[in-house]
Amino acid sequence: MNIYVGNLAFSVSEDQLRSAFSQFGKVSKASVIMDRVNNRSKGFGFVEMDDAAEGNSAVEALNGHQIDGRAWKVNEAKPREKSRW
């Protein structure tokens, strides 16, 4: 299950993201999306969990949860739409 995590504090690392989600099961991948120009977090990331039930538990528990003063927006990631160009 691929999970979108938004409204991250710019200081949140991939290790912190992995740690938060690993409370609910095995995390196969955690990534914070970085701006290529200034190498700073864009404030969102993705977490992959193999077990959908564990992923759903994590989404329910962490959506709206305050971490580093920001309420995370957590939901199942939607497939990226193809560019019109």
URRAZI-V406136 format. One record per residue. RES is the residue in three letters. PSI is psi as a letter, one per 30 degrees, with the letter a starting at -180 (999 if undefined). Layout:
BEGIN
res-><RES RES>
psi-><PSI PSI>
END
This chain:
BEGIN
res-><MET ASN ILE TYR VAL GLY ASN LEU ALA PHE SER VAL SER GLU ASP GLN LEU ARG SER ALA PHE SER GLN PHE GLY LYS VAL SER LYS ALA SER VAL ILE MET ASP ARG VAL ASN ASN ARG SER LYS GLY PHE GLY PHE VAL GLU MET ASP ASP ALA ALA GLU GLY ASN SER ALA VAL GLU ALA LEU ASN GLY HIS GLN ILE ASP GLY ARG ALA TRP LYS VAL ASN GLU ALA LYS PRO ARG GLU LYS SER ARG TRP>
psi-><k k k k j l h k k f f k l e e e e e e e f f f f a k j f k k k k k k k f e g h k k f g l a k k k k e j e e e e e e e e e e f k f k j k h g k j k j k l k k k k k k k k f 999>
END
